[in-house]
Amino acid sequence: MSQQRVREALQAAEGYLSGEELSRGIGITRAAVWKAVENLRRQGYDIEARTGKGYRLRQSPDLLRRETVEPYLTARRENWQVLETVDSTNSLCRRLALEGAPDGTAVLADCQTAGRGRRGRSFQSAAGKGLFFSVLWRPHCPPEKLLPLTALSAVATCRAIRRVCGAEAQIKWPNDLVLGGKKLAGILTEMALEGESGEVSHVVVGIGINVHQKKEDFQGEVGEIATSLDRELGGSVCRGQLAAALLEEMDLLRREVLLAPDKWLEEYRSACLNVGCDVQLLRGEERQRVHAVAVDEQFGLVVRHEDGQVETVRSGEVSVRGLYGYAE
């Protein structure tokens, strides 16, 4: 509590505050002030100490905490939490679902120790760098109703990014967000069915957005295909503001769009960078070169093969020429 009050006092001050002023104003000892300042420094707060003047906060870190997200929400929201560290926000949401957590439960994290992407890939999730988010829904519908869910979640993520920083991210079918020709965000949807009815018991949508990463923060070959908002925009994006926007756009998706996907179909089509491009279909070891023609009403990718045959792709992976290291 004293640490929070020291931080708030320094944030409110226009200049320096002496240790005595902090001690007297907050009602703690000078030793407690010093300890609080040291703890804040370890968290990333840039606090200058000058003899004869006291302490001055030069810069606050972009912490992802409930108190840094809540001020940006336009309305009160229930059943959400922000964690410093978690194995995976999706895994936690799935555990919460089995414990009876209600529809709309959301989890955000500053760091994931076992972040997951599609097809069992790992998702690099270092502390203080990205925004890692999952939401649990209980839509009570047949699974085919949720076929567009991943694509719709990509639109919601694009909308949140546009709200906060004005950037127009594109979508690499079906669910990767791209900015500056490199991967900015990924989405993982996981579903559980009821045994008797065959309806959806629950679905978890996980979204990971790269925010503060520099090139050297990406390990291995990911460094050649990934980017972050800071890198592309040349500034520093507030993760609390982005988290609030993402929460609200995903709530809008659940409330008004999920079972009426046509509402966002044109947005998806406009953002989908595959259409009009030659692409590769990757199905196991098989690779086929095709031309992406359109996105259909169920968010499938319509492609034309070299022999003229037209097919709608609903599974497998698609690689765009010149993107993610694939070029002829």
Sine and cosine of phi, psi and omega as CSV:
sin_phi,cos_phi,sin_psi,cos_psi,sin_omega,cos_omega
0.00,0.00,-0.68,0.73,0.01,-1.00
-0.90,0.44,-0.59,0.81,0.03,-1.00
-0.88,0.47,-0.70,0.71,0.02,-1.00
-0.89,0.46,-0.66,0.75,-0.04,-1.00
-0.94,0.34,-0.57,0.82,0.09,-1.00
-0.91,0.42,-0.70,0.72,0.02,-1.00
-0.87,0.50,-0.72,0.69,-0.02,-1.00
-0.90,0.44,-0.61,0.79,0.02,-1.00
-0.91,0.41,-0.67,0.74,0.02,-1.00
-0.93,0.38,-0.60,0.80,0.02,-1.00
-0.92,0.39,-0.53,0.85,-0.03,-1.00
-0.99,0.13,-0.36,0.93,-0.07,-1.00
-0.96,0.27,0.57,-0.82,0.04,-1.00
-1.00,0.04,-0.29,0.96,0.00,-1.00
-0.54,-0.84,-0.66,-0.75,-0.03,-1.00
-0.99,0.13,0.51,-0.86,0.17,-0.98
-0.82,-0.58,0.79,-0.61,0.01,-1.00
-0.96,0.28,0.33,-0.94,0.07,-1.00
-0.86,0.51,-0.58,0.81,0.01,-1.00
-0.92,0.39,-0.67,0.74,0.02,-1.00
-0.89,0.45,-0.67,0.74,0.04,-1.00
-0.91,0.43,-0.68,0.73,0.00,-1.00
-0.87,0.49,-0.75,0.67,-0.04,-1.00
-0.94,0.35,-0.67,0.74,-0.07,-1.00
-0.94,0.34,-0.54,0.84,-0.06,-1.00
-0.99,-0.10,-0.42,0.91,0.01,-1.00
1.00,0.06,0.59,0.80,0.05,-1.00
-0.76,-0.64,0.18,-0.98,-0.03,-1.00
-0.97,0.22,0.30,-0.95,0.06,-1.00
-0.88,0.48,-0.60,0.80,0.03,-1.00
-0.89,0.45,-0.62,0.79,0.02,-1.00
-0.93,0.37,-0.57,0.82,0.07,-1.00
-0.89,0.46,-0.75,0.66,-0.01,-1.00
-0.86,0.50,-0.69,0.72,0.01,-1.00
-0.89,0.45,-0.67,0.75,0.01,-1.00
-0.90,0.44,-0.66,0.75,0.02,-1.00
-0.89,0.46,-0.69,0.73,0.00,-1.00
-0.90,0.44,-0.64,0.77,0.04,-1.00
-0.90,0.43,-0.64,0.77,0.02,-1.00
-0.91,0.42,-0.64,0.77,0.05,-1.00
-0.88,0.48,-0.64,0.77,0.02,-1.00
-0.91,0.42,-0.43,0.90,0.03,-1.00
-0.99,0.12,-0.11,0.99,0.04,-1.00
0.93,-0.36,-0.01,1.00,0.05,-1.00
-0.96,0.29,0.76,-0.65,0.00,-1.00
-1.00,-0.01,0.99,-0.12,-0.06,-1.00
-0.92,-0.39,0.87,-0.49,0.03,-1.00
-1.00,0.02,0.67,-0.74,0.08,-1.00
-0.88,-0.48,0.81,-0.59,-0.03,-1.00
-0.75,-0.66,0.78,-0.62,-0.01,-1.00
-0.85,0.52,0.74,-0.67,0.02,-1.00
1.00,0.08,-0.21,0.98,0.01,-1.00
-0.88,-0.47,-0.68,0.73,0.00,-1.00
0.91,-0.42,-0.62,-0.78,-0.10,-1.00
-0.93,-0.36,0.55,-0.84,0.07,-1.00
-0.61,-0.79,0.75,-0.66,0.03,-1.00
-0.99,0.10,0.91,-0.41,-0.01,-1.00
-1.00,0.01,-0.60,0.80,-0.02,-1.00
-0.38,-0.92,0.68,-0.73,0.07,-1.00
-0.99,-0.13,0.61,-0.79,0.07,-1.00
-0.95,0.31,0.35,-0.94,0.04,-1.00
-1.00,0.08,0.96,0.27,-0.03,-1.00
-0.96,0.27,0.61,-0.79,0.11,-0.99
-0.97,-0.25,0.98,-0.18,-0.02,-1.00
-0.67,-0.75,0.27,-0.96,0.02,-1.00
-0.85,0.53,-0.65,0.76,-0.04,-1.00
-0.95,0.32,-0.27,0.96,0.06,-1.00
-1.00,-0.07,-0.21,0.98,0.04,-1.00
-1.00,-0.10,-0.69,0.72,-0.15,-0.99
-0.81,0.58,-0.64,0.77,-0.03,-1.00
-0.88,0.47,-0.34,0.94,-0.04,-1.00
-1.00,-0.04,-0.15,0.99,0.03,-1.00
-0.97,0.26,0.67,-0.74,-0.03,-1.00
-0.99,0.12,-0.25,0.97,0.03,-1.00
-0.50,-0.87,0.39,-0.92,0.01,-1.00
-0.90,0.44,0.65,-0.76,0.01,-1.00
-0.77,-0.64,0.64,-0.76,0.01,-1.00
-0.99,-0.17,0.28,-0.96,0.18,-0.98
0.86,0.52,0.83,0.56,0.13,-0.99
-0.57,-0.82,0.48,-0.88,-0.02,-1.00
-0.58,-0.81,0.43,-0.90,0.05,-1.00
-0.84,-0.55,0.83,-0.56,-0.06,-1.00
-0.92,-0.40,0.55,-0.83,0.09,-1.00
-0.94,0.33,-0.67,0.74,-0.03,-1.00
-0.60,-0.80,0.63,-0.78,0.08,-1.00
-0.49,-0.87,0.40,-0.91,0.07,-1.00
-0.89,0.46,-0.79,0.61,0.02,-1.00
-0.36,-0.93,0.74,-0.67,0.03,-1.00
-0.90,0.44,-0.58,0.81,0.06,-1.00
-0.90,0.43,-0.70,0.71,0.00,-1.00
-0.89,0.47,-0.65,0.76,0.02,-1.00
-0.90,0.43,-0.68,0.73,0.02,-1.00
-0.88,0.47,-0.60,0.80,0.04,-1.00
-0.92,0.40,-0.62,0.78,0.05,-1.00
-0.92,0.40,-0.66,0.75,0.02,-1.00
-0.89,0.45,-0.59,0.81,0.03,-1.00
-0.87,0.49,-0.68,0.73,0.00,-1.00
-0.92,0.38,-0.40,0.92,0.04,-1.00
-1.00,0.04,-0.01,1.00,0.06,-1.00
1.00,-0.08,0.30,0.95,0.01,-1.00
-0.85,0.53,0.58,-0.82,-0.10,-1.00
-0.97,0.22,0.29,-0.96,0.11,-0.99
-0.81,0.59,0.72,-0.70,0.03,-1.00
1.00,-0.07,-0.05,1.00,0.03,-1.00
-0.87,0.50,0.76,-0.65,-0.06,-1.00
-0.80,-0.61,0.57,-0.82,0.02,-1.00
-0.76,-0.65,0.76,-0.65,0.13,-0.99
-0.87,-0.50,0.50,-0.86,-0.02,-1.00
-0.61,-0.79,0.55,-0.84,0.09,-1.00
-0.98,0.20,-0.46,0.89,-0.08,-1.00
-0.49,-0.87,0.64,-0.77,0.15,-0.99
-0.89,-0.46,0.73,-0.69,0.02,-1.00
-1.00,-0.01,-0.26,0.96,0.01,-1.00
-0.58,-0.81,0.78,0.62,0.01,-1.00
-0.89,0.46,0.60,-0.80,-0.08,-1.00
-0.83,-0.56,0.59,-0.81,0.12,-0.99
-0.91,-0.42,-0.22,-0.98,0.02,-1.00
-0.92,0.38,0.46,-0.89,0.07,-1.00
0.83,0.55,0.55,0.83,0.09,-1.00
0.97,0.24,0.11,0.99,0.02,-1.00
-0.94,0.34,0.44,-0.90,0.12,-0.99
-0.99,0.12,0.45,-0.89,0.04,-1.00
-0.86,-0.52,0.91,-0.42,-0.07,-1.00
-0.91,0.42,0.82,-0.58,-0.21,-0.98
-0.66,-0.75,0.82,0.57,-0.08,-1.00
-0.92,0.39,0.47,-0.88,-0.03,-1.00
-0.90,0.43,0.63,-0.78,0.11,-0.99
0.97,0.26,0.10,1.00,-0.13,-0.99
-0.94,-0.35,-0.64,0.77,-0.14,-0.99
-0.81,-0.59,-0.10,-0.99,0.08,-1.00
-0.84,-0.54,0.88,-0.48,-0.07,-1.00
-0.87,-0.49,0.85,-0.53,-0.26,-0.97
-0.62,-0.78,0.65,-0.76,0.16,-0.99
-0.62,-0.78,0.53,-0.85,0.04,-1.00
-0.73,-0.68,0.64,-0.77,0.00,-1.00
-0.97,-0.23,0.81,-0.59,0.06,-1.00
-0.83,-0.56,0.49,-0.87,0.07,-1.00
-0.82,-0.58,0.98,0.19,-0.17,-0.98
-0.98,0.19,-0.23,0.97,0.01,-1.00
0.77,0.64,0.90,0.43,0.00,-1.00
-0.50,-0.87,0.30,-0.95,0.09,-1.00
-0.91,0.41,0.48,-0.87,-0.11,-0.99
-0.87,0.49,-0.49,0.87,-0.02,-1.00
-0.91,0.42,-0.38,0.93,0.06,-1.00
-0.92,0.40,-0.35,0.94,-0.07,-1.00
-0.99,-0.17,0.16,0.99,0.01,-1.00
-0.82,0.58,-0.63,0.78,0.00,-1.00
-0.99,0.15,0.02,1.00,-0.20,-0.98
-0.86,0.51,-0.71,0.71,-0.03,-1.00
-0.89,0.45,-0.68,0.73,0.02,-1.00
-0.90,0.44,-0.67,0.74,0.02,-1.00
-0.90,0.43,-0.60,0.80,0.03,-1.00
-0.91,0.42,-0.55,0.84,0.08,-1.00
-0.90,0.44,-0.65,0.76,0.05,-1.00
-0.89,0.45,-0.70,0.71,0.01,-1.00
-0.86,0.51,-0.64,0.77,0.01,-1.00
-0.93,0.37,-0.66,0.75,0.09,-1.00
-0.86,0.51,-0.66,0.75,-0.01,-1.00
-0.91,0.42,-0.65,0.76,0.02,-1.00
-0.90,0.44,-0.69,0.73,0.01,-1.00
-0.89,0.45,-0.68,0.74,0.02,-1.00
-0.89,0.45,-0.65,0.76,0.00,-1.00
-0.86,0.50,-0.66,0.76,-0.14,-0.99
-1.00,0.08,-0.67,0.74,-0.13,-0.99
-0.75,-0.66,0.08,1.00,0.10,-1.00
0.97,0.24,0.04,1.00,-0.02,-1.00
-0.98,0.22,0.62,-0.79,0.02,-1.00
-0.97,-0.23,1.00,0.02,0.06,-1.00
-0.95,0.31,0.49,-0.87,0.09,-1.00
-0.96,-0.29,0.23,-0.97,-0.03,-1.00
-0.89,-0.45,0.83,-0.55,0.16,-0.99
-1.00,-0.01,0.91,-0.41,-0.11,-0.99
-0.77,0.63,0.72,-0.69,0.02,1.00
-0.99,-0.13,-0.27,0.96,-0.26,-0.96
-0.55,-0.84,0.10,0.99,0.04,-1.00
-1.00,-0.02,0.69,-0.72,0.11,-0.99
-1.00,-0.07,0.66,-0.75,-0.09,-1.00
-0.81,-0.59,0.68,-0.74,0.09,-1.00
-0.63,-0.77,0.76,-0.65,-0.03,-1.00
0.89,0.45,0.46,0.89,0.01,-1.00
0.98,0.19,0.11,0.99,-0.02,-1.00
-0.79,-0.62,0.33,-0.94,-0.06,-1.00
-0.95,0.31,0.80,-0.60,-0.01,-1.00
-0.96,-0.28,-0.58,0.81,-0.10,-1.00
-0.43,-0.90,0.40,-0.92,0.06,-1.00
-0.72,-0.69,0.36,-0.93,-0.07,-1.00
-0.74,-0.67,0.71,-0.71,0.04,-1.00
-0.79,-0.62,0.86,-0.50,0.02,-1.00
-0.95,-0.33,0.76,-0.64,0.01,-1.00
-0.77,-0.64,0.70,-0.71,-0.15,-0.99
-0.79,-0.61,0.55,-0.83,0.11,-0.99
-0.81,-0.59,0.65,-0.76,-0.04,-1.00
-0.95,-0.32,0.47,-0.88,0.13,-0.99
-0.98,0.21,0.70,-0.72,-0.09,-1.00
-0.90,0.44,-0.67,0.74,-0.10,-0.99
-0.99,0.15,-0.75,0.66,-0.10,-0.99
-1.00,0.08,-0.40,0.92,-0.09,-1.00
0.97,0.23,0.03,1.00,0.05,-1.00
-0.99,0.17,0.21,-0.98,0.00,-1.00
-0.95,0.30,0.84,-0.54,0.11,-0.99
-0.97,0.25,-0.75,0.66,0.09,-1.00
-0.31,-0.95,0.34,-0.94,0.08,-1.00
-0.69,-0.72,0.63,-0.78,0.02,-1.00
-0.87,-0.49,0.80,-0.61,0.07,-1.00
-0.94,-0.33,0.85,-0.52,0.04,-1.00
-0.94,-0.35,0.69,-0.73,-0.04,-1.00
-0.75,-0.67,0.78,-0.62,0.09,-1.00
-0.87,-0.50,0.82,-0.57,-0.02,-1.00
-0.87,-0.49,0.78,-0.63,0.09,-1.00
-0.98,0.18,0.83,-0.56,-0.10,-1.00
-0.90,-0.43,-0.86,0.50,-0.14,-0.99
-0.96,-0.29,0.05,1.00,-0.09,-1.00
-0.89,0.45,0.64,-0.77,0.25,-0.97
-0.99,-0.12,0.20,-0.98,-0.06,-1.00
-0.83,0.56,-0.64,0.77,-0.06,-1.00
-0.94,0.34,-0.20,0.98,0.02,-1.00
-0.98,0.21,-0.31,0.95,0.02,-1.00
-1.00,-0.02,0.79,-0.62,-0.08,-1.00
-1.00,-0.01,0.60,-0.80,0.09,-1.00
0.92,0.40,-0.51,-0.86,-0.07,-1.00
-0.93,0.38,-0.26,0.97,0.04,-1.00
-0.86,0.52,-0.52,0.85,-0.01,-1.00
-0.86,0.51,-0.38,0.92,-0.01,-1.00
-1.00,0.05,-0.29,0.96,-0.08,-1.00
-0.88,-0.47,-0.16,0.99,-0.11,-0.99
-0.95,-0.32,0.41,-0.91,0.08,-1.00
-0.58,-0.82,-0.02,-1.00,0.01,-1.00
-0.67,-0.74,0.26,-0.97,0.03,-1.00
-0.87,0.49,-0.69,0.72,0.00,-1.00
-0.87,0.50,-0.68,0.74,-0.03,-1.00
-0.90,0.43,-0.66,0.75,-0.07,-1.00
-0.98,0.17,-0.49,0.87,-0.09,-1.00
-0.98,-0.19,-0.18,0.98,0.04,-1.00
0.93,0.38,0.51,0.86,0.01,-1.00
-0.52,-0.85,-0.37,-0.93,0.01,-1.00
-0.79,-0.61,0.90,-0.44,-0.04,-1.00
-1.00,0.02,0.69,-0.72,0.00,-1.00
-0.98,0.20,0.89,-0.45,-0.03,-1.00
-0.93,0.36,-0.55,0.83,0.04,-1.00
-0.88,0.47,-0.69,0.73,0.02,-1.00
-0.91,0.41,-0.66,0.75,0.01,-1.00
-0.91,0.40,-0.64,0.76,0.02,-1.00
-0.88,0.47,-0.69,0.73,0.01,-1.00
-0.89,0.45,-0.69,0.73,0.01,-1.00
-0.89,0.45,-0.65,0.76,0.00,-1.00
-0.92,0.39,-0.67,0.74,0.08,-1.00
-0.82,0.57,-0.73,0.68,-0.08,-1.00
-0.95,0.32,-0.62,0.79,0.03,-1.00
-0.93,0.36,-0.60,0.80,0.05,-1.00
-0.95,0.32,-0.55,0.83,0.10,-0.99
-0.90,0.43,-0.64,0.77,0.05,-1.00
-0.89,0.45,-0.66,0.75,0.05,-1.00
-0.86,0.52,-0.74,0.68,-0.02,-1.00
-0.91,0.41,-0.62,0.78,-0.14,-0.99
-0.99,0.15,-0.63,0.78,-0.20,-0.98
-0.82,-0.58,-0.28,0.96,-0.18,-0.98
-0.88,-0.48,-0.47,0.88,-0.17,-0.98
-0.80,0.60,-0.73,0.68,-0.03,-1.00
-0.99,-0.15,0.18,0.98,0.13,-0.99
-0.69,-0.72,0.90,0.44,-0.17,-0.99
-0.89,0.45,-0.31,0.95,0.00,-1.00
-0.87,0.49,-0.35,0.94,-0.02,-1.00
-0.89,0.46,-0.50,0.87,-0.02,-1.00
-0.91,-0.41,0.12,0.99,-0.06,-1.00
-0.87,0.49,-0.70,0.72,-0.03,-1.00
-0.92,0.38,-0.56,0.83,0.08,-1.00
-0.89,0.46,-0.67,0.75,0.01,-1.00
-0.90,0.44,-0.73,0.69,-0.01,-1.00
-0.86,0.51,-0.65,0.76,-0.01,-1.00
-0.92,0.40,-0.55,0.84,-0.06,-1.00
-1.00,0.03,-0.28,0.96,-0.10,-0.99
-0.96,0.27,0.91,-0.41,-0.09,-1.00
-0.99,0.13,-0.15,0.99,-0.01,-1.00
-0.95,0.32,-0.57,0.82,-0.14,-0.99
-0.88,0.47,0.76,-0.65,-0.03,-1.00
1.00,0.02,0.01,1.00,-0.04,-1.00
-0.93,-0.35,0.45,-0.89,0.24,-0.97
-0.97,0.24,0.73,-0.69,-0.06,-1.00
-0.71,-0.70,0.25,-0.97,0.14,-0.99
-0.96,-0.28,0.71,-0.70,0.20,-0.98
-1.00,-0.04,0.83,-0.56,0.02,-1.00
-0.94,-0.34,0.92,-0.40,0.00,-1.00
-0.77,-0.64,0.99,-0.11,-0.12,-0.99
0.90,0.44,-0.83,-0.56,0.02,-1.00
-1.00,0.01,-0.13,0.99,-0.06,-1.00
-1.00,0.10,0.71,-0.71,0.06,-1.00
-0.80,-0.60,0.76,-0.64,0.02,-1.00
-0.78,-0.62,0.70,-0.72,0.06,-1.00
-1.00,-0.03,0.81,-0.58,-0.02,-1.00
-0.65,-0.76,0.12,-0.99,0.07,-1.00
-0.91,-0.42,0.81,-0.58,0.01,-1.00
-0.98,0.22,0.84,-0.54,-0.11,-0.99
-0.99,-0.16,-0.69,0.72,-0.12,-0.99
-0.24,-0.97,0.15,-0.99,0.19,-0.98
-0.94,-0.34,0.81,-0.58,-0.07,-1.00
-0.99,0.13,-0.06,-1.00,-0.12,-0.99
-0.95,0.30,-0.24,0.97,0.09,-1.00
-0.97,-0.23,0.29,0.96,0.06,-1.00
0.93,0.36,0.36,0.93,0.15,-0.99
-0.99,0.15,0.43,-0.91,-0.01,-1.00
-0.99,-0.10,0.88,-0.47,0.02,-1.00
-1.00,0.06,0.83,-0.56,-0.06,-1.00
-0.79,-0.61,0.44,-0.90,0.06,-1.00
-0.90,-0.43,0.81,-0.58,0.02,-1.00
-0.98,0.20,0.24,-0.97,-0.03,-1.00
-0.89,0.46,-0.41,0.91,0.03,-1.00
-1.00,0.05,0.08,1.00,0.03,-1.00
1.00,-0.08,-0.18,0.98,0.01,-1.00
-0.92,0.39,0.67,-0.74,0.01,-1.00
-0.96,-0.28,0.70,-0.71,-0.04,-1.00
-0.67,-0.74,0.54,-0.84,0.12,-0.99
-0.97,-0.26,0.85,-0.52,-0.07,-1.00
-1.00,-0.04,0.78,-0.62,0.04,-1.00
-0.80,-0.60,0.04,1.00,0.06,-1.00
-0.46,-0.89,0.04,-1.00,-0.06,-1.00
0.99,0.15,-0.09,-1.00,-0.03,-1.00
-0.88,-0.47,0.47,-0.88,0.05,-1.00
-0.83,-0.55,0.74,-0.67,0.05,-1.00
-0.90,-0.43,0.76,-0.65,-0.04,-1.00
-1.00,-0.02,0.67,-0.74,0.04,-1.00
-0.86,0.52,0.73,-0.68,0.04,-1.00
0.99,0.15,0.05,1.00,-0.03,-1.00
-0.84,-0.54,0.60,-0.80,0.03,-1.00
0.85,0.53,0.57,0.82,0.09,-1.00
1.00,0.09,0.01,1.00,0.02,-1.00
-0.98,-0.18,0.89,-0.46,0.04,-1.00
-0.44,-0.90,0.54,-0.84,0.06,-1.00
-0.98,-0.21,0.00,0.00,0.00,0.00
